[in-house]
Amino acid sequence: MDLWEPLRDMLDRKFLTWVVILILGRLFFLILYTVWLCDCFFREFKMEIPCKDFTLYPEPKIMSAVWLVIVSITSVCLINFARQWHETSPLRSIFDNHLYRKKYFYELCFINILVIIYDLITIFAREFQVRTTVLYCAYILEHITSTALMLTLNFIPEFVQNVPQYNPKYCVYKITLLLYSIENYVLHALGTVVAAYRLVSVPTCSNTPENQNNTDCYDVLAVIMLFLLVSVLAIRLKVGEFFLAKFFEEDVNVLDPPSRKLRSD
């Protein structure tokens, strides 16, 4: 009998306990975040940062930042989990699949750059606030780690193929995938409401003499932010669809499905 086996079993149980706590924490903070956004929108017709009179629970920005950090930690843990199960490094496996030749890789990078620009503009376009900066830095971290996790899980599905489906680790893994999907679908839905509201309320330019006869004058920054918000919605939808597909089938190349060859009659 291996003398280290009882110790490994104990560590596995502790690991699973912490993972379950992370999952429950993510779900709890997601509910708080949804309550914050919905209350601000329906009560003040404002979203997140401009909302001033939210009183249902303290420090909503910090609470949301904590949730996003938990999501990022979970992503890093899953990447490490995949590395332990996989015989080779996940990064080596990814690049062995010629990732740099894949169109979707550049699409993901481009969309993430737009999303990061959106977050940075939100930080610097307003008066400096520590809570706002922390929140949007957490957004940037969450976007980067979630994208890295997508690229990892897309190419190394075999690390769960030989695990029994009733294994606690496997069950926790599947629940985590489903939670990723739920989170991003919820954020996509809330973001769609925000985008629709901003579309119909883009502020016009100030009433200066040079603008009095210009009926097509709009706030350029507001239009740019609306365009960047669409990029945020695009990445949320893509991430939600990816993890939902992986929840049902691990061995599917979600990001690059096989294309049908053209037939010549």
Helices and strands as residue ranges (DSSP letters): H 5-44, H 60-85, H 90-96, G 99-101, H 103-124, H 130-155, G 157-160, H 168-200, G 209-211, H 220-248
